[in-house]
Amino acid sequence: MNPRRIVLSLVAGLASTLLVGACGSSNGTDDAAPAASDPAISTPVASPPSTSASATATAGTGSDGGTTTTAVTAKAMNGLGNVVTDNNGMTLYRFDKDEPSPSKWTCKGACTMTWIPVIVQASVQTSGVEKSLLGTVHRSGLKQLTLAGWPLYRYIGDTAAGQVNGQGKDGEWYAIAPSGQKSAATG
C-alpha cells in the first residue's frame, strides 16, 4: 500500500472516530472516563528556554476540533490577575469536572465544539509559566496540553486575544493561572 493511501486511511479513521464520539453525548459532558486506549497519565512536555510567546509561535485548528499551540504565556488580565494564554494570546481554561492527578479529561463530544482542547505536537515554549508544571494527556491519539495536571482548553466565545468570556461559565470553567489554580475575580 502506498504511503499516501495509508495517511488518507488514518485521516478518515480519525474523522470517523471523532464523529462517532461527538454523537455520543447530548449535553456535551459525561462523567465517564476516557476510553482505556486513552491513558490518563500526564507526561512532561519538553520546553526550550523561556521566550516570548509570539517569537516563533503559530497555531491552527486541526480536523480533530482541537487547536494546536507551541507556547504558553502568563498575562495579566483586568480583574483576574495572571492567566495563561496560548501563542496567539487566547486565554486557556480548565474544567472542574476534569482531574489533575492523574490527568483525565471529561469534556468530549459536543463539549469540544465549545471548549476546544489545546493540542501540542512537540516542545512548548514558556514565558511566566513554570515549564515543570506542563505535561500532556493522551486524547484520541493526540497530546492535550496540561498545566499542573489540568487539561487545557480554549473557549469558542473568545474571538480576540485577551478576552476571558469563558470565565466562570456554568460554574465549572475558569481561566487557568500559571500555578494551575483557577483564576477568580479579584475586584
Secondary structure, DSSP 4 states (H G I P E B T S, - for coil): --HHHHHHHHHHHHHHHHHHHHHT-SSSB-SSPPPTTS----EE---PSP--TTTT----B-TTS-EE-SEEEEEEETTTEEEEEETTS-B-EEETTSEETTEE--B-TTHHHHEEEEEESS--EEESS-GGGEEEEEETTEEEEEETTEE-EEETT--STT--TTTTGGGTEEEBPTTSSBP----
